């Protein structure tokens, strides 16, 4: 509720050399220890020239990085991911070309394909292209019928992303 007293905090991204991995671990720790409502991420944009501020003449504000951190934060808060699953000591920053959920899936191909008719809630949530609303619809609908890829599309599944990671009744889409 608005009066619950839960607090939020903000992290400025790109002003200091921390990796995405380090930032996510701090955010995860803040969520656990202080029951924060939300962590906000903001790309560092200097408002004046000062020798004590990072030089950004040769680089632009890290807006895509900010966006990737928001995506990862969402995965931690609502999809059951842990910071250590999304990034590691060996892989400390998010990919510019694919979102964190896809990056995780591509790095964990041993978890796929996921069978739509039998997978549990959190397993379905880890499939790229399937969100919380689609998972609820899938679980409800599969009690009454075998689901097809057409059914999944009607339920809001983004098939162009999910089709590589799922089966319907034991079959891939193509």
FENWO-V50832 format. One record per helix or strand of 3 or more residues. SS is the DSSP state (helix for helix, strand for strand). FROM is the first residue (numbers start at 1). TO is the last residue. If there is no record, write none. Layout:
BEGIN
SS_FROM_TO ; SS_FROM_TO
END
This chain:
BEGIN
strand_8_13 ; helix_20_34 ; strand_38_43 ; helix_63_78 ; helix_83_86 ; helix_100_107 ; helix_109_111 ; helix_121_125 ; helix_132_141 ; helix_149_154 ; helix_159_162 ; strand_166_168
END
